[in-house]
Amino acid sequence: MLECTMQILNEQVVTAWVLEHPAHFQLLSPFIKKGDRNDVLIITTREECMNMYKKSKNYLPDREVFFVERPFAKNYSRLKTLLKVIKRRIRVKRFLNKRQKNNPIDRIVVMGASLELLSAKAARINQRIYISDTEIHHLAHKLALRSATDVLLPKYWRKDLDDGFSEKCKKYKINLLIHENIHAEMRVFNRNHKCNDRIICRLLEGGGNHDSKEILDVENKLHLINGKIDFFNEGFLHENPWELCNLISQYSSVITQSTTFAAEAAIQNIPTLLFSKAKRGFLSELLSRNKPLIQCLSISDFENSVKEWEKIKLNQKK
């Protein structure tokens, strides 16, 4: 049965929260704050996540933490990735088994990190919640079908991209819950900043398991764009990473290869130029709402996309 709610995350039970991306920290932190003092945070040791955690004093409560290594990276071979996946699954399973004996966990909540769901199932954690807004993450979906008890998807989810995942949830008798919002708008943005005339730019390293096929290499073309650009690229350890989404509002416009960063900017009505082949339901939703988002899908369309973006910027100044 479809249910329009995110309230399932507010249930007062002992929870293992998996945080594998800076956006996961931002989205899940309000629920973690309301959670149980016996909750545990499973955090991936990618640099940006560690930066979020080290500077989380005012954003996250004090909880037990278990660190795991990210299995994907730009220079990893398939064999190295596979070995890291196996190692991570075994380590998490051992940790969860130990917790189940000493301080039982009632549920696990993951965003795309379905590997932890398999470990949780083996450790006999009864409720296993999978959240996604990335239809093309097919491998994660397949693992979720084998291990999730509940799946949370947005209303704008594109079934044409998910390789049958949402339909298969019914077949596997998984509780499918539908919520209303784009993940990026499920935050409180601070819009009290004075906007400057500069451009904020975020480029990606391309180490994810799907983004390497989507990213357009535009770094050597950015000099063709008029305006002063400040770079906050992936891997840049921002002094206050929790406020990066609010920092966007201090700029007149945005250039990025990140779909998440693009959504955070467009939600705040900041003219955004996304260089990516990515297909996402939330991008379609933003465009249907006439948000100031231009997506350049190929290098050959660079010039036209920049012109369309410049038009949006000009119209907002009027």
C-alpha positions in Angstrom: 0.0 0.0 0.0 1.3 3.4 -1.0 1.5 5.9 1.9 2.5 9.6 1.6 4.7 10.0 4.7 8.2 10.2 6.0 6.9 9.8 9.6 8.3 6.2 9.7 11.7 7.8 10.4 10.3 9.5 13.6 9.5 6.2 15.3 11.2 6.0 18.7 13.2 2.8 18.3 16.9 2.0 18.4 18.2 2.7 15.0 21.4 2.3 13.0 21.7 5.3 10.6 24.0 4.8 7.6 25.6 8.0 6.4 27.5 7.6 3.1 27.2 11.1 1.5 27.2 14.7 2.9 23.5 14.9 1.7 22.6 12.0 4.0 23.9 13.9 7.0 21.8 16.9 6.0 18.6 14.9 5.3 18.7 12.5 8.2 20.1 14.7 11.0 16.6 16.0 12.1 15.4 12.4 12.6 18.7 11.4 14.3 18.3 14.3 16.8 14.8 13.0 17.7 16.1 9.4 17.9 17.1 7.1 20.8 20.4 7.6 22.8 21.3 4.0 21.9 21.3 4.7 18.2 24.4 4.1 16.2 25.9 6.0 13.2 27.6 4.0 10.5 29.7 6.5 8.6 31.7 6.1 5.4 35.3 7.4 5.7 35.2 9.5 2.5 36.8 12.8 3.2 33.6 14.9 2.9 31.7 12.6 5.3 34.5 12.7 7.8 34.6 16.5 7.6 30.8 16.6 8.3 31.2 14.3 11.3 34.2 16.1 12.8 32.2 19.4 12.7 28.8 18.0 13.7 28.8 19.2 17.4 25.8 21.5 16.8 24.1 19.3 14.3 24.2 15.7 15.6 23.7 14.2 19.1 26.5 12.2 20.7 26.0 8.6 19.5 28.1 5.4 19.1 29.9 5.5 15.7 31.1 2.7 13.4 33.3 3.7 10.5 33.3 1.9 7.1 35.5 2.3 4.0 33.9 3.5 0.8 34.2 0.6 -1.8 34.1 2.9 -4.9 36.8 5.2 -6.1 37.9 6.5 -9.5 41.1 4.5 -9.6 39.7 1.2 -8.2 39.7 -1.9 -10.4 36.6 -4.1 -10.3 38.5 -6.7 -8.3 39.6 -4.1 -5.7 36.0 -2.8 -5.4 34.7 -6.3 -5.0 37.2 -7.1 -2.3 36.3 -3.8 -0.4 32.6 -4.6 -0.7 33.1 -8.1 0.8 35.3 -6.7 3.6 32.8 -3.9 4.4 29.9 -6.3 4.5 31.8 -8.7 6.9 32.9 -5.9 9.2 29.4 -4.4 9.4 27.8 -7.8 10.0 30.3 -8.5 12.9 29.6 -5.2 14.4 25.8 -5.5 14.2 25.9 -9.1 15.6 27.8 -7.8 18.6 25.4 -5.0 19.1 22.4 -7.4 18.9 23.9 -9.4 21.8 24.8 -6.4 24.0 22.5 -3.5 23.0 19.9 -4.6 20.3 19.1 -2.5 17.3 15.4 -2.4 16.1 16.0 -1.1 12.6 18.5 0.2 10.1 18.0 3.2 7.8 20.0 3.6 4.7 20.0 6.0 1.7 21.3 4.1 -1.3 23.8 2.1 0.8 21.9 -1.2 0.5 25.0 -3.2 1.3 24.4 -2.5 5.0 20.8 -3.9 4.6 22.3 -7.3 3.8 24.5 -7.2 6.9 21.5 -6.1 9.0 19.4 -8.9 7.7 22.1 -11.4 8.6 22.3 -9.9 12.0 18.5 -10.3 12.4 17.6 -6.6 12.6 13.9 -6.8 12.0 13.2 -3.5 10.2 15.4 -2.5 7.3 14.5 0.8 5.6 15.9 1.7 2.1 15.6 5.3 0.9 16.4 6.4 -2.7 15.9 9.2 -5.2 18.3 7.8 -7.7 16.5 5.6 -10.2 19.5 4.4 -12.1 21.3 2.9 -9.0 20.3 -0.5 -10.1 22.8 -2.5 -8.2 21.7 -1.0 -4.9 18.1 -1.6 -5.8 18.8 -5.3 -6.5 20.5 -5.6 -3.1 17.5 -3.8 -1.4 15.1 -6.2 -3.0 16.9 -9.0 -1.2 17.1 -7.3 2.2 14.7 -4.3 2.7 11.5 -4.5 4.6 10.5 -0.9 3.7 11.3 1.3 0.7 10.8 5.1 0.7 10.6 6.7 -2.8 9.6 10.2 -3.8 6.3 10.9 -5.7 8.3 12.0 -8.7 10.2 8.7 -9.0 10.7 7.7 -12.7 9.7 4.1 -13.2 11.1 4.2 -16.7 14.6 4.5 -15.3 14.5 2.1 -12.3 14.8 -1.3 -14.1 11.5 -2.5 -12.6 12.6 -1.8 -9.0 9.4 -0.1 -7.7 7.2 -2.8 -9.3 9.3 -5.6 -7.9 8.9 -4.2 -4.4 5.3 -5.4 -4.5 6.4 -8.8 -5.8 8.8 -9.1 -2.9 6.2 -7.9 -0.4 8.2 -4.9 0.6 6.3 -2.1 2.2 6.5 0.7 -0.4 6.1 4.3 1.0 5.8 7.4 -1.2 6.7 10.8 0.1 6.0 14.2 -1.5 9.2 16.2 -1.5 12.4 16.5 -3.4 15.2 15.5 -0.9 17.0 18.8 -1.3 13.9 20.7 -0.1 13.5 18.7 3.0 15.9 21.0 4.8 15.6 24.5 6.4 17.7 26.8 4.2 19.0 30.0 5.6 18.2 32.7 3.1 19.3 35.7 5.1 22.5 36.1 3.2 23.3 39.1 1.0 23.8 37.8 -2.5 27.1 38.7 -4.4 27.7 38.7 -8.1 30.0 35.8 -8.1 29.4 32.2 -9.4 29.8 29.2 -7.1 31.1 26.0 -8.9 31.2 22.4 -7.7 33.0 19.9 -9.9 33.0 16.1 -9.1 35.9 13.6 -8.9 33.8 10.9 -10.6 34.5 8.1 -8.1 30.9 7.0 -7.6 29.6 3.8 -9.1 27.4 5.5 -11.6 28.5 9.2 -11.9 31.6 8.5 -14.0 29.3 7.8 -16.9 27.3 10.9 -16.4 29.8 13.7 -15.7 30.7 16.0 -18.6 34.3 17.2 -18.5 33.9 21.0 -18.7 36.7 22.2 -16.5 38.8 23.3 -19.5 35.8 25.3 -20.9 34.9 27.3 -17.8 37.2 30.1 -18.8 34.7 30.9 -21.5 32.0 31.8 -19.0 31.7 35.4 -18.0 32.0 36.1 -14.3 34.2 35.4 -11.3 34.0 31.8 -10.1 34.6 30.4 -6.6 35.2 26.6 -6.6 33.9 24.2 -3.9 34.7 21.0 -5.6 34.2 17.5 -4.3 37.0 16.7 -1.9 37.3 20.4 -0.8 37.0 20.3 3.0 34.8 23.3 3.7 35.3 25.0 7.1 31.6 24.6 7.9 30.3 21.8 5.6 26.9 21.8 7.3 26.4 25.3 5.9 27.5 24.6 2.3 23.9 24.4 1.1 23.2 27.8 2.7 26.5 29.2 1.2 24.9 28.7 -2.2 22.4 31.5 -1.5 25.2 34.0 -1.2 25.9 33.6 -4.9 24.1 34.9 -8.0 24.4 31.7 -9.9 25.7 28.1 -9.9 27.7 25.8 -12.1 28.0 22.1 -11.2 28.4 18.5 -12.2 26.5 17.4 -9.1 22.8 16.7 -9.4 22.4 17.1 -5.6 24.2 20.5 -5.6 22.1 21.5 -8.6 18.9 20.6 -6.8 20.0 22.5 -3.6 20.6 25.6 -5.7 17.5 25.4 -8.0 15.2 24.8 -4.9 16.5 28.2 -3.7 15.7 29.8 -7.1 19.3 30.4 -8.0 20.1 30.1 -11.7 21.9 26.8 -12.1 23.8 25.2 -14.9 24.2 21.5 -14.5 26.8 19.7 -16.7 25.7 16.1 -16.6 24.0 13.3 -18.6 22.2 12.3 -15.5 18.5 11.4 -15.6 16.7 11.7 -12.3 13.1 12.1 -11.3 13.9 15.1 -9.1 15.5 16.9 -12.1 12.4 16.3 -14.1 10.3 17.6 -11.2 12.4 20.8 -10.8 12.0 21.5 -14.5 8.3 20.9 -14.4 8.1 23.5 -11.6 9.9 26.0 -13.8 12.9 26.2 -11.4 15.9 28.1 -12.8 17.8 25.0 -13.9 19.5 24.4 -17.3 21.0 20.9 -17.8 23.7 20.6 -20.5 23.6 16.9 -21.6 26.6 17.0 -24.0 29.8 19.1 -24.6 28.5 20.0 -28.1 25.6 21.8 -26.4 27.9 23.8 -24.1 27.5 27.2 -25.8 23.7 27.0 -26.1 23.3 25.9 -22.5 25.4 28.7 -21.2 23.3 31.2 -23.3 20.1 29.8 -21.8 21.6 30.1 -18.3 22.7 33.7 -18.9 19.1 34.5 -20.0 17.7 33.2 -16.7 20.3 35.2 -14.8 19.4 38.4 -16.8 15.7 37.9 -16.2 16.1 37.5 -12.5 18.0 40.8 -12.3 15.0 42.6 -13.9 
